[in-house]
Amino acid sequence: MKRKYKVISAFFLMNVLAVAWCSYVGTQQNAAAQSPDVAHQGDPDLFKGLEAKDWAQKLWTYIIIEHFYREWKTFPGQQTFSTELEAPHGSSVSTYLTDQAYDALVAAGNQWQPVVMPVGSILVKENYPSSTPAYEDLLSLTVAYKWTDPTGKAQFYWVMYTPTPKKVTEEMKKQMLANCGKVIEPDPSLELQNPSGWQVHQINGSESFFTPDLKQYCGEVQSGQPKLCIDCHNNANDPIVVGNLTNFNIGRSSLGDYIWALRWFQKQASP
C-alpha cells in the first residue's frame, strides 16, 4: 500500500503544482488591486451557504486551487520538514499556516501556554513516512480550519485527505479483515474533485499508521470533528514520565485551540 500511495502521490503532486501555478498566474492581473497578504489570510465564511456534505470539498479547493497552501508561511521556528513522533501524522511533517494563525503563535511566544487563533485560521500539515522525506513521498494532508459553526460556536473543522486508491487489492482486504474485522469498500461520495485523485479519508485498517488501539475507529470518516481526532488531541496533554522527570520533548502537547506535538509548544520540566 505504501508503494501504491507513493506512486499516486508523486503523480498527484506534479499535477496539483501545475494546476495551482496556472491558477496563480491567471489571477495576477487582479493582484495590484488587493493586499499581497489577502490570499493568505483565510476566509472565516468559507462554508457559508454550503451543506455539510460539501465542506471538505470546499476546503480542498480553497487550499489547492484558490489559495495554494505552499505559498503560505511555515510553522514558526520549524524547518520545512520536522521529525515528529505521532500517528496518524507520519514520521515527518511539513506545516503551513494562514497569516492569522501564524501571527497568533508568534504573539504567544515560544512558551508552554494556550494559543487562541482567530476564526478563518487554517493549518495544513503534510504527512510523510520517513525521517528523510521528499515531496513525492507525501502520504496525506491533515487540515484544520477555525470557523464559526451553525450553532455559533467557534471551533476547528478537521479533515484528512489521502490519495484515492486505484484498486482495493487482496492484500488490502486481508489487512482490513485482520484489523477491522470487515472489508470497508471505498465510498465514491468521499472522492474529491477540482482537482481529483484524492479523497476524504475513511479509516479502514489498511493505513500505514494503523495500530490495534485504532480498531474502535474503523469506518469513521475523517472530517468535521472525528472521534479519532478528538480523542487523540484530548489525550495529548498527558506528559511522558520517565523516572522522576516529566518530559514534554518527545511528542506530547495539548494547549490552545489547536493541539498537536510540534516542538513550538514543548519543553522539559524539572522534577
CYANA upper distance limits for C-alpha pairs under 8 A (distance plus 0.5 A):
  1 MET  CA      5 TYR  CA      6.60
  1 MET  CA    172 MET  CA      7.79
  1 MET  CA    206 SER  CA      8.23
  1 MET  CA    207 GLU  CA      8.40
  1 MET  CA    208 SER  CA      8.20
  2 LYS  CA      6 LYS  CA      6.56
  2 LYS  CA    208 SER  CA      7.36
  3 ARG  CA      7 VAL  CA      6.84
  4 LYS  CA      8 ILE  CA      6.76
  4 LYS  CA    165 PRO  CA      8.15
  5 TYR  CA      9 SER  CA      6.32
  5 TYR  CA    139 LEU  CA      7.12
  5 TYR  CA    163 PRO  CA      7.01
  5 TYR  CA    165 PRO  CA      7.79
  6 LYS  CA     10 ALA  CA      6.66
  6 LYS  CA    136 GLU  CA      7.15
  6 LYS  CA    137 ASP  CA      5.74
  6 LYS  CA    138 LEU  CA      7.33
  6 LYS  CA    139 LEU  CA      7.54
  7 VAL  CA     11 PHE  CA      6.89
  7 VAL  CA    136 GLU  CA      8.35
  8 ILE  CA     12 PHE  CA      6.51
  8 ILE  CA    163 PRO  CA      7.07
  8 ILE  CA    165 PRO  CA      8.41
  9 SER  CA     13 LEU  CA      6.48
  9 SER  CA    136 GLU  CA      6.61
  9 SER  CA    137 ASP  CA      7.20
  9 SER  CA    138 LEU  CA      6.47
  9 SER  CA    139 LEU  CA      7.53
  9 SER  CA    163 PRO  CA      6.98
 10 ALA  CA     14 MET  CA      6.95
 10 ALA  CA    135 TYR  CA      8.10
 10 ALA  CA    136 GLU  CA      4.88
 10 ALA  CA    137 ASP  CA      7.37
 10 ALA  CA    138 LEU  CA      8.11
 11 PHE  CA     15 ASN  CA      7.03
 12 PHE  CA     16 VAL  CA      6.52
 12 PHE  CA    197 GLY  CA      7.23
 13 LEU  CA     17 LEU  CA      6.43
 13 LEU  CA    135 TYR  CA      8.42
 13 LEU  CA    136 GLU  CA      7.59
 14 MET  CA     18 ALA  CA      6.79
 15 ASN  CA     19 VAL  CA      6.61
 16 VAL  CA     20 ALA  CA      6.38
 16 VAL  CA     64 ILE  CA      7.67
 16 VAL  CA    195 PRO  CA      7.65
 17 LEU  CA     21 TRP  CA      6.47
 18 ALA  CA     22 CYS  CA      6.72
 19 VAL  CA     23 SER  CA      6.68
 19 VAL  CA     65 ILE  CA      7.57
 20 ALA  CA     24 TYR  CA      6.56
 20 ALA  CA     64 ILE  CA      6.96
 20 ALA  CA     65 ILE  CA      5.68
 20 ALA  CA     66 GLU  CA      8.18
 20 ALA  CA     68 PHE  CA      6.70
 21 TRP  CA     25 VAL  CA      6.63
 22 CYS  CA     26 GLY  CA      6.51
 23 SER  CA     27 THR  CA      6.94
 23 SER  CA     65 ILE  CA      7.14
 23 SER  CA     66 GLU  CA      7.78
 24 TYR  CA     28 GLN  CA      7.14
 27 THR  CA     31 ALA  CA      7.22
 28 GLN  CA     32 ALA  CA      8.20
 30 ASN  CA     34 GLN  CA      7.90
 31 ALA  CA     35 SER  CA      8.17
 31 ALA  CA     36 PRO  CA      7.74
 34 GLN  CA     38 VAL  CA      7.38
 37 ASP  CA     41 GLN  CA      6.99
 37 ASP  CA     99 ASP  CA      8.20
 38 VAL  CA     42 GLY  CA      8.47
 39 ALA  CA     67 HIS  CA      6.44
 40 HIS  CA     67 HIS  CA      7.58
 40 HIS  CA     72 TRP  CA      6.60
 40 HIS  CA     98 THR  CA      5.59
 40 HIS  CA     99 ASP  CA      6.33
 41 GLN  CA     98 THR  CA      5.76
 41 GLN  CA     99 ASP  CA      5.67
 41 GLN  CA    100 GLN  CA      6.62
 41 GLN  CA    120 GLY  CA      7.85
 41 GLN  CA    121 SER  CA      7.82
 42 GLY  CA     98 THR  CA      6.42
 42 GLY  CA     99 ASP  CA      8.21
 42 GLY  CA    100 GLN  CA      8.28
 42 GLY  CA    120 GLY  CA      5.39
 42 GLY  CA    121 SER  CA      6.18
 42 GLY  CA    122 ILE  CA      6.86
 43 ASP  CA    120 GLY  CA      5.39
 43 ASP  CA    121 SER  CA      8.23
 44 PRO  CA    119 VAL  CA      5.99
 44 PRO  CA    120 GLY  CA      4.33
 44 PRO  CA    121 SER  CA      8.13
 44 PRO  CA    146 LYS  CA      8.03
 44 PRO  CA    147 TRP  CA      6.28
 44 PRO  CA    148 THR  CA      8.09
 45 ASP  CA    120 GLY  CA      7.93
 45 ASP  CA    147 TRP  CA      7.93
 46 LEU  CA     58 LYS  CA      7.99
 46 LEU  CA     59 LEU  CA      7.99
 46 LEU  CA    120 GLY  CA      8.48
 47 PHE  CA     51 GLU  CA      8.47
 47 PHE  CA     55 TRP  CA      6.55
 47 PHE  CA     58 LYS  CA      7.78
 50 LEU  CA     54 ASP  CA      6.77
 50 LEU  CA     55 TRP  CA      7.38
 51 GLU  CA     55 TRP  CA      7.45
 54 ASP  CA     58 LYS  CA      6.70
 55 TRP  CA     59 LEU  CA      6.72
 56 ALA  CA     60 TRP  CA      6.62
 56 ALA  CA    159 VAL  CA      7.39
 56 ALA  CA    200 VAL  CA      7.79
 56 ALA  CA    223 SER  CA      7.44
 57 GLN  CA     61 THR  CA      6.71
 57 GLN  CA    192 LEU  CA      6.66
 57 GLN  CA    193 GLN  CA      7.85
 58 LYS  CA     62 TYR  CA      6.63
 59 LEU  CA     63 ILE  CA      6.78
 60 TRP  CA     64 ILE  CA      6.58
 60 TRP  CA    192 LEU  CA      8.37
 61 THR  CA     65 ILE  CA      5.77
 61 THR  CA     66 GLU  CA      6.83
 61 THR  CA    194 ASN  CA      6.79
 61 THR  CA    195 PRO  CA      7.84
 62 TYR  CA     66 GLU  CA      5.25
 62 TYR  CA     67 HIS  CA      6.19
 62 TYR  CA     68 PHE  CA      7.93
 63 ILE  CA     67 HIS  CA      5.70
 63 ILE  CA     68 PHE  CA      5.52
 63 ILE  CA     69 TYR  CA      5.71
 64 ILE  CA     68 PHE  CA      5.14
 64 ILE  CA     69 TYR  CA      6.99
 64 ILE  CA    195 PRO  CA      8.40
 65 ILE  CA    194 ASN  CA      8.08
 65 ILE  CA    195 PRO  CA      8.26
 67 HIS  CA     71 GLU  CA      8.43
 68 PHE  CA     72 TRP  CA      8.19
 69 TYR  CA     96 TYR  CA      7.02
 69 TYR  CA     97 LEU  CA      8.16
 69 TYR  CA    124 VAL  CA      7.77
 70 ARG  CA     96 TYR  CA      7.21
 72 TRP  CA     96 TYR  CA      6.38
 72 TRP  CA     97 LEU  CA      6.45
 72 TRP  CA     98 THR  CA      6.56
 72 TRP  CA     99 ASP  CA      8.07
 73 LYS  CA     96 TYR  CA      6.10
 73 LYS  CA     97 LEU  CA      6.01
 73 LYS  CA     98 THR  CA      7.22
 73 LYS  CA     99 ASP  CA      7.55
 73 LYS  CA    102 TYR  CA      7.73
 74 THR  CA     78 GLN  CA      7.68
 74 THR  CA     79 GLN  CA      8.50
 74 THR  CA     80 THR  CA      7.64
 74 THR  CA     94 SER  CA      8.20
 74 THR  CA     95 THR  CA      6.09
 74 THR  CA     96 TYR  CA      4.88
 74 THR  CA     97 LEU  CA      6.51
 75 PHE  CA     79 GLN  CA      8.48
 75 PHE  CA     95 THR  CA      6.13
 75 PHE  CA     96 TYR  CA      6.50
 75 PHE  CA     97 LEU  CA      7.12
 75 PHE  CA    102 TYR  CA      7.45
 76 PRO  CA    102 TYR  CA      7.54
 76 PRO  CA    105 LEU  CA      8.07
 76 PRO  CA    106 VAL  CA      7.64
 76 PRO  CA    264 TRP  CA      8.15
 77 GLY  CA    264 TRP  CA      7.78
 78 GLN  CA     82 SER  CA      7.22
 78 GLN  CA    264 TRP  CA      8.42
 79 GLN  CA     94 SER  CA      8.38
 80 THR  CA     94 SER  CA      6.00
 80 THR  CA     95 THR  CA      7.98
 81 PHE  CA     92 SER  CA      6.68
 81 PHE  CA     93 VAL  CA      5.97
 81 PHE  CA     94 SER  CA      5.25
 81 PHE  CA     95 THR  CA      8.47
 81 PHE  CA    133 PRO  CA      8.00
 82 SER  CA     92 SER  CA      5.89
 82 SER  CA     93 VAL  CA      5.83
 82 SER  CA     94 SER  CA      6.75
 83 THR  CA     91 SER  CA      6.29
 83 THR  CA     92 SER  CA      4.83
 83 THR  CA     93 VAL  CA      6.98
 83 THR  CA    131 SER  CA      6.42
 84 GLU  CA     90 GLY  CA      7.75
 84 GLU  CA     91 SER  CA      5.89
 84 GLU  CA     92 SER  CA      6.07
 84 GLU  CA     93 VAL  CA      7.43
 84 GLU  CA    251 GLY  CA      7.09
 84 GLU  CA    261 ALA  CA      7.70
 84 GLU  CA    262 LEU  CA      7.71
 85 LEU  CA     90 GLY  CA      8.13
 85 LEU  CA     91 SER  CA      6.57
 85 LEU  CA    250 ILE  CA      7.53
 85 LEU  CA    251 GLY  CA      5.82
 85 LEU  CA    261 ALA  CA      8.27
 86 GLU  CA     90 GLY  CA      6.91
 86 GLU  CA     91 SER  CA      7.44
 86 GLU  CA    251 GLY  CA      7.13
 86 GLU  CA    261 ALA  CA      7.70
 87 ALA  CA     91 SER  CA      8.36
 87 ALA  CA    209 PHE  CA      6.55
 88 PRO  CA    209 PHE  CA      5.92
 88 PRO  CA    210 PHE  CA      8.25
 89 HIS  CA     93 VAL  CA      7.52
 89 HIS  CA    125 LYS  CA      8.42
 89 HIS  CA    126 GLU  CA      8.36
 89 HIS  CA    127 ASN  CA      5.69
 89 HIS  CA    128 TYR  CA      8.04
 89 HIS  CA    140 SER  CA      8.47
 89 HIS  CA    142 THR  CA      7.99
 90 GLY  CA    127 ASN  CA      5.53
 90 GLY  CA    128 TYR  CA      5.65
 90 GLY  CA    129 PRO  CA      5.86
 90 GLY  CA    130 SER  CA      7.92
 90 GLY  CA    139 LEU  CA      8.49
 90 GLY  CA    209 PHE  CA      7.92
 91 SER  CA    127 ASN  CA      8.02
 91 SER  CA    128 TYR  CA      6.64
 91 SER  CA    129 PRO  CA      5.92
 91 SER  CA    130 SER  CA      5.73
 91 SER  CA    131 SER  CA      6.40
 92 SER  CA    127 ASN  CA      6.70
 92 SER  CA    128 TYR  CA      5.59
 92 SER  CA    129 PRO  CA      7.02
 92 SER  CA    130 SER  CA      6.48
 92 SER  CA    131 SER  CA      6.03
 92 SER  CA    132 THR  CA      8.23
 92 SER  CA    133 PRO  CA      7.31
 93 VAL  CA    125 LYS  CA      6.88
 93 VAL  CA    126 GLU  CA      5.86
 93 VAL  CA    127 ASN  CA      5.28
 93 VAL  CA    128 TYR  CA      6.41
 94 SER  CA    125 LYS  CA      6.20
 94 SER  CA    126 GLU  CA      5.55
 94 SER  CA    127 ASN  CA      7.40
 95 THR  CA    123 LEU  CA      7.54
 95 THR  CA    124 VAL  CA      6.17
 95 THR  CA    125 LYS  CA      4.93
 95 THR  CA    126 GLU  CA      6.73
 96 TYR  CA    123 LEU  CA      6.30
 96 TYR  CA    124 VAL  CA      5.65
 96 TYR  CA    125 LYS  CA      6.96
 97 LEU  CA    101 ALA  CA      6.45
 97 LEU  CA    102 TYR  CA      6.38
 97 LEU  CA    121 SER  CA      8.03
 97 LEU  CA    122 ILE  CA      6.32
 97 LEU  CA    123 LEU  CA      5.13
 97 LEU  CA    124 VAL  CA      6.92
 98 THR  CA    102 TYR  CA      6.80
 98 THR  CA    121 SER  CA      6.41
 98 THR  CA    122 ILE  CA      6.02
 98 THR  CA    123 LEU  CA      7.27
 99 ASP  CA    103 ASP  CA      6.47
 99 ASP  CA    121 SER  CA      8.16
100 GLN  CA    104 ALA  CA      6.62
100 GLN  CA    117 MET  CA      7.60
100 GLN  CA    118 PRO  CA      7.01
100 GLN  CA    120 GLY  CA      8.29
100 GLN  CA    121 SER  CA      6.38
101 ALA  CA    105 LEU  CA      7.05
101 ALA  CA    117 MET  CA      6.11
101 ALA  CA    118 PRO  CA      7.47
101 ALA  CA    121 SER  CA      5.55
101 ALA  CA    122 ILE  CA      7.22
101 ALA  CA    123 LEU  CA      7.90
102 TYR  CA    106 VAL  CA      6.82
103 ASP  CA    107 ALA  CA      6.49
104 ALA  CA    108 ALA  CA      6.78
104 ALA  CA    115 VAL  CA      7.25
104 ALA  CA    116 VAL  CA      7.30
104 ALA  CA    117 MET  CA      6.18
104 ALA  CA    118 PRO  CA      8.25
105 LEU  CA    109 GLY  CA      6.89
105 LEU  CA    110 ASN  CA      8.39
105 LEU  CA    115 VAL  CA      7.07
105 LEU  CA    117 MET  CA      8.47
106 VAL  CA    110 ASN  CA      7.96
108 ALA  CA    113 GLN  CA      7.93
108 ALA  CA    114 PRO  CA      8.27
108 ALA  CA    115 VAL  CA      6.83
110 ASN  CA    264 TRP  CA      6.34
110 ASN  CA    265 PHE  CA      7.16
111 GLN  CA    264 TRP  CA      7.98
111 GLN  CA    265 PHE  CA      6.64
111 GLN  CA    266 GLN  CA      8.28
112 TRP  CA    255 LEU  CA      8.24
112 TRP  CA    265 PHE  CA      5.83
112 TRP  CA    266 GLN  CA      7.13
112 TRP  CA    267 LYS  CA      7.83
113 GLN  CA    255 LEU  CA      7.01
113 GLN  CA    256 GLY  CA      7.88
113 GLN  CA    265 PHE  CA      8.10
114 PRO  CA    255 LEU  CA      5.41
114 PRO  CA    256 GLY  CA      4.50
114 PRO  CA    257 ASP  CA      8.02
115 VAL  CA    255 LEU  CA      7.36
115 VAL  CA    256 GLY  CA      4.73
115 VAL  CA    257 ASP  CA      6.63
115 VAL  CA    258 TYR  CA      8.30
116 VAL  CA    256 GLY  CA      6.22
116 VAL  CA    257 ASP  CA      5.95
117 MET  CA    121 SER  CA      6.96
117 MET  CA    146 LYS  CA      8.05
117 MET  CA    257 ASP  CA      6.99
118 PRO  CA    146 LYS  CA      7.62
119 VAL  CA    146 LYS  CA      5.47
119 VAL  CA    147 TRP  CA      5.49
119 VAL  CA    148 THR  CA      7.40
119 VAL  CA    154 ALA  CA      7.35
120 GLY  CA    145 TYR  CA      7.16
120 GLY  CA    146 LYS  CA      5.79
120 GLY  CA    147 TRP  CA      6.25
121 SER  CA    145 TYR  CA      6.34
121 SER  CA    146 LYS  CA      5.69
121 SER  CA    147 TRP  CA      8.27
122 ILE  CA    143 VAL  CA      7.68
122 ILE  CA    144 ALA  CA      6.13
122 ILE  CA    145 TYR  CA      5.02
122 ILE  CA    146 LYS  CA      6.93
123 LEU  CA    143 VAL  CA      6.18
123 LEU  CA    144 ALA  CA      5.74
123 LEU  CA    145 TYR  CA      7.15
124 VAL  CA    141 LEU  CA      7.23
124 VAL  CA    142 THR  CA      6.51
124 VAL  CA    143 VAL  CA      5.07
124 VAL  CA    144 ALA  CA      7.17
125 LYS  CA    141 LEU  CA      6.14
125 LYS  CA    142 THR  CA      5.70
125 LYS  CA    143 VAL  CA      6.71
126 GLU  CA    138 LEU  CA      7.34
126 GLU  CA    139 LEU  CA      8.21
126 GLU  CA    140 SER  CA      6.71
126 GLU  CA    141 LEU  CA      5.32
126 GLU  CA    142 THR  CA      7.20
127 ASN  CA    138 LEU  CA      6.58
127 ASN  CA    139 LEU  CA      6.15
127 ASN  CA    140 SER  CA      5.86
127 ASN  CA    141 LEU  CA      6.57
127 ASN  CA    142 THR  CA      8.07
128 TYR  CA    133 PRO  CA      6.61
128 TYR  CA    134 ALA  CA      8.43
128 TYR  CA    137 ASP  CA      6.67
128 TYR  CA    138 LEU  CA      5.62
128 TYR  CA    139 LEU  CA      6.00
128 TYR  CA    140 SER  CA      7.96
129 PRO  CA    133 PRO  CA      7.49
129 PRO  CA    137 ASP  CA      7.57
129 PRO  CA    138 LEU  CA      8.05
129 PRO  CA    139 LEU  CA      7.37
133 PRO  CA    137 ASP  CA      7.02
134 ALA  CA    138 LEU  CA      7.93
139 LEU  CA    162 THR  CA      7.18
139 LEU  CA    163 PRO  CA      8.09
140 SER  CA    160 MET  CA      7.42
140 SER  CA    161 TYR  CA      6.12
140 SER  CA    162 THR  CA      5.17
140 SER  CA    163 PRO  CA      7.66
141 LEU  CA    160 MET  CA      6.18
141 LEU  CA    161 TYR  CA      5.61
141 LEU  CA    162 THR  CA      7.17
142 THR  CA    158 TRP  CA      7.84
142 THR  CA    159 VAL  CA      6.33
142 THR  CA    160 MET  CA      4.93
142 THR  CA    161 TYR  CA      6.89
143 VAL  CA    158 TRP  CA      6.28
143 VAL  CA    159 VAL  CA      5.90
143 VAL  CA    160 MET  CA      6.87
144 ALA  CA    156 PHE  CA      6.43
144 ALA  CA    157 TYR  CA      6.08
144 ALA  CA    158 TRP  CA      5.17
144 ALA  CA    159 VAL  CA      7.20
145 TYR  CA    156 PHE  CA      5.78
145 TYR  CA    157 TYR  CA      5.62
145 TYR  CA    158 TRP  CA      7.13
146 LYS  CA    154 ALA  CA      7.33
146 LYS  CA    155 GLN  CA      6.00
146 LYS  CA    156 PHE  CA      4.86
146 LYS  CA    157 TYR  CA      6.83
147 TRP  CA    154 ALA  CA      5.96
147 TRP  CA    155 GLN  CA      6.27
147 TRP  CA    156 PHE  CA      6.74
147 TRP  CA    157 TYR  CA      7.68
148 THR  CA    152 GLY  CA      6.04
148 THR  CA    153 LYS  CA      5.77
148 THR  CA    154 ALA  CA      4.68
148 THR  CA    155 GLN  CA      6.85
149 ASP  CA    153 LYS  CA      5.93
149 ASP  CA    154 ALA  CA      6.78
149 ASP  CA    155 GLN  CA      7.62
155 GLN  CA    257 ASP  CA      8.21
156 PHE  CA    225 GLN  CA      8.20
156 PHE  CA    257 ASP  CA      8.21
156 PHE  CA    258 TYR  CA      8.27
157 TYR  CA    223 SER  CA      7.72
157 TYR  CA    224 GLY  CA      5.42
157 TYR  CA    225 GLN  CA      6.58
158 TRP  CA    222 GLN  CA      7.87
158 TRP  CA    223 SER  CA      5.88
158 TRP  CA    224 GLY  CA      5.64
158 TRP  CA    225 GLN  CA      6.31
158 TRP  CA    226 PRO  CA      7.92
158 TRP  CA    229 CYS  CA      8.26
159 VAL  CA    200 VAL  CA      7.55
159 VAL  CA    201 HIS  CA      8.50
159 VAL  CA    222 GLN  CA      5.92
159 VAL  CA    223 SER  CA      4.59
159 VAL  CA    224 GLY  CA      6.84
160 MET  CA    200 VAL  CA      6.47
160 MET  CA    201 HIS  CA      6.21
160 MET  CA    222 GLN  CA      6.08
160 MET  CA    223 SER  CA      7.09
161 TYR  CA    198 TRP  CA      7.06
161 TYR  CA    199 GLN  CA      6.07
161 TYR  CA    200 VAL  CA      5.29
161 TYR  CA    201 HIS  CA      6.10
162 THR  CA    198 TRP  CA      6.02
162 THR  CA    199 GLN  CA      6.02
162 THR  CA    200 VAL  CA      6.99
162 THR  CA    201 HIS  CA      6.30
163 PRO  CA    197 GLY  CA      6.53
163 PRO  CA    198 TRP  CA      4.65
163 PRO  CA    199 GLN  CA      6.57
164 THR  CA    191 GLU  CA      7.63
164 THR  CA    197 GLY  CA      6.13
164 THR  CA    198 TRP  CA      5.20
164 THR  CA    199 GLN  CA      5.99
168 VAL  CA    172 MET  CA      6.69
168 VAL  CA    173 LYS  CA      7.48
168 VAL  CA    185 GLU  CA      8.29
169 THR  CA    173 LYS  CA      6.87
170 GLU  CA    174 LYS  CA      6.73
171 GLU  CA    175 GLN  CA      6.85
172 MET  CA    176 MET  CA      6.73
172 MET  CA    206 SER  CA      6.18
173 LYS  CA    177 LEU  CA      6.67
173 LYS  CA    183 VAL  CA      6.25
173 LYS  CA    206 SER  CA      8.24
174 LYS  CA    178 ALA  CA      6.60
175 GLN  CA    179 ASN  CA      6.42
175 GLN  CA    205 GLY  CA      6.65
175 GLN  CA    206 SER  CA      5.81
176 MET  CA    180 CYS  CA      5.82
176 MET  CA    181 GLY  CA      7.11
176 MET  CA    182 LYS  CA      6.50
176 MET  CA    183 VAL  CA      5.83
176 MET  CA    184 ILE  CA      7.48
176 MET  CA    204 ASN  CA      6.40
176 MET  CA    205 GLY  CA      5.15
176 MET  CA    206 SER  CA      6.06
177 LEU  CA    181 GLY  CA      4.82
177 LEU  CA    182 LYS  CA      5.06
177 LEU  CA    183 VAL  CA      6.21
177 LEU  CA    205 GLY  CA      8.34
178 ALA  CA    182 LYS  CA      8.33
178 ALA  CA    205 GLY  CA      8.40
179 ASN  CA    205 GLY  CA      5.68
179 ASN  CA    206 SER  CA      8.23
179 ASN  CA    212 PRO  CA      7.36
179 ASN  CA    215 LYS  CA      6.92
180 CYS  CA    204 ASN  CA      7.30
180 CYS  CA    205 GLY  CA      6.20
180 CYS  CA    215 LYS  CA      6.25
180 CYS  CA    218 CYS  CA      6.37
183 VAL  CA    204 ASN  CA      8.01
184 ILE  CA    204 ASN  CA      6.18
184 ILE  CA    219 GLY  CA      7.41
187 ASP  CA    191 GLU  CA      7.99
190 LEU  CA    199 GLN  CA      5.93
190 LEU  CA    200 VAL  CA      5.71
190 LEU  CA    201 HIS  CA      7.95
191 GLU  CA    196 SER  CA      7.86
191 GLU  CA    197 GLY  CA      8.06
191 GLU  CA    198 TRP  CA      6.66
191 GLU  CA    199 GLN  CA      4.71
191 GLU  CA    200 VAL  CA      6.96
192 LEU  CA    196 SER  CA      5.75
192 LEU  CA    197 GLY  CA      7.44
192 LEU  CA    198 TRP  CA      6.18
192 LEU  CA    199 GLN  CA      5.67
192 LEU  CA    200 VAL  CA      7.72
193 GLN  CA    197 GLY  CA      8.05
193 GLN  CA    198 TRP  CA      8.46
200 VAL  CA    221 VAL  CA      7.70
200 VAL  CA    222 GLN  CA      7.12
200 VAL  CA    223 SER  CA      7.59
201 HIS  CA    221 VAL  CA      6.47
201 HIS  CA    222 GLN  CA      6.01
201 HIS  CA    223 SER  CA      8.44
202 GLN  CA    218 CYS  CA      8.35
202 GLN  CA    219 GLY  CA      6.37
202 GLN  CA    220 GLU  CA      6.01
202 GLN  CA    221 VAL  CA      4.72
202 GLN  CA    222 GLN  CA      6.37
203 ILE  CA    207 GLU  CA      8.02
203 ILE  CA    217 TYR  CA      7.17
203 ILE  CA    218 CYS  CA      5.58
203 ILE  CA    219 GLY  CA      5.63
203 ILE  CA    220 GLU  CA      6.02
203 ILE  CA    221 VAL  CA      7.02
203 ILE  CA    222 GLN  CA      7.96
204 ASN  CA    218 CYS  CA      5.93
204 ASN  CA    219 GLY  CA      6.30
205 GLY  CA    210 PHE  CA      6.51
205 GLY  CA    215 LYS  CA      7.95
205 GLY  CA    218 CYS  CA      7.13
206 SER  CA    210 PHE  CA      7.40
210 PHE  CA    214 LEU  CA      6.96
211 THR  CA    215 LYS  CA      8.04
214 LEU  CA    218 CYS  CA      7.66
217 TYR  CA    227 LYS  CA      8.03
217 TYR  CA    228 LEU  CA      6.96
220 GLU  CA    226 PRO  CA      7.73
221 VAL  CA    226 PRO  CA      7.54
222 GLN  CA    226 PRO  CA      6.02
222 GLN  CA    228 LEU  CA      8.48
225 GLN  CA    229 CYS  CA      7.32
225 GLN  CA    230 ILE  CA      7.16
226 PRO  CA    230 ILE  CA      6.81
227 LYS  CA    231 ASP  CA      6.30
228 LEU  CA    232 CYS  CA      6.48
229 CYS  CA    233 HIS  CA      6.49
230 ILE  CA    234 ASN  CA      6.44
231 ASP  CA    235 ASN  CA      6.67
232 CYS  CA    236 ALA  CA      6.65
233 HIS  CA    237 ASN  CA      8.21
233 HIS  CA    254 SER  CA      7.25
233 HIS  CA    259 ILE  CA      6.24
233 HIS  CA    260 TRP  CA      7.21
234 ASN  CA    254 SER  CA      7.67
235 ASN  CA    254 SER  CA      8.34
236 ALA  CA    252 ARG  CA      5.89
236 ALA  CA    253 SER  CA      5.84
236 ALA  CA    254 SER  CA      5.79
236 ALA  CA    259 ILE  CA      7.98
236 ALA  CA    260 TRP  CA      7.64
236 ALA  CA    261 ALA  CA      8.22
237 ASN  CA    252 ARG  CA      6.76
237 ASN  CA    253 SER  CA      5.53
237 ASN  CA    254 SER  CA      4.91
237 ASN  CA    255 LEU  CA      8.07
238 ASP  CA    252 ARG  CA      7.52
238 ASP  CA    253 SER  CA      8.16
239 PRO  CA    246 THR  CA      6.80
239 PRO  CA    247 ASN  CA      6.84
239 PRO  CA    248 PHE  CA      6.52
239 PRO  CA    252 ARG  CA      6.84
239 PRO  CA    253 SER  CA      8.19
240 ILE  CA    246 THR  CA      6.54
240 ILE  CA    247 ASN  CA      5.99
240 ILE  CA    248 PHE  CA      7.20
240 ILE  CA    250 ILE  CA      8.33
240 ILE  CA    252 ARG  CA      7.91
241 VAL  CA    245 LEU  CA      6.33
241 VAL  CA    246 THR  CA      5.08
241 VAL  CA    247 ASN  CA      6.53
242 VAL  CA    246 THR  CA      6.96
242 VAL  CA    247 ASN  CA      7.72
244 ASN  CA    271 PRO  CA      6.35
245 LEU  CA    269 ALA  CA      7.68
245 LEU  CA    270 SER  CA      7.04
245 LEU  CA    271 PRO  CA      5.76
246 THR  CA    268 GLN  CA      7.27
246 THR  CA    269 ALA  CA      6.39
246 THR  CA    270 SER  CA      7.69
246 THR  CA    271 PRO  CA      7.26
247 ASN  CA    267 LYS  CA      7.83
247 ASN  CA    268 GLN  CA      5.51
247 ASN  CA    269 ALA  CA      6.95
248 PHE  CA    252 ARG  CA      6.30
248 PHE  CA    253 SER  CA      7.44
248 PHE  CA    266 GLN  CA      5.85
248 PHE  CA    267 LYS  CA      5.80
248 PHE  CA    268 GLN  CA      5.80
248 PHE  CA    269 ALA  CA      7.96
249 ASN  CA    263 ARG  CA      7.72
249 ASN  CA    266 GLN  CA      5.93
249 ASN  CA    267 LYS  CA      6.04
249 ASN  CA    268 GLN  CA      6.50
251 GLY  CA    261 ALA  CA      5.53
251 GLY  CA    262 LEU  CA      7.82
251 GLY  CA    263 ARG  CA      8.41
252 ARG  CA    260 TRP  CA      7.76
252 ARG  CA    261 ALA  CA      5.55
252 ARG  CA    266 GLN  CA      8.13
253 SER  CA    259 ILE  CA      7.18
253 SER  CA    260 TRP  CA      6.35
253 SER  CA    261 ALA  CA      5.59
253 SER  CA    262 LEU  CA      8.09
253 SER  CA    265 PHE  CA      7.04
253 SER  CA    266 GLN  CA      7.20
254 SER  CA    258 TYR  CA      8.35
254 SER  CA    259 ILE  CA      5.36
254 SER  CA    260 TRP  CA      6.83
254 SER  CA    261 ALA  CA      8.16
255 LEU  CA    259 ILE  CA      6.29
255 LEU  CA    265 PHE  CA      8.34
261 ALA  CA    265 PHE  CA      7.98
261 ALA  CA    266 GLN  CA      8.24
262 LEU  CA    266 GLN  CA      7.69
263 ARG  CA    267 LYS  CA      8.43
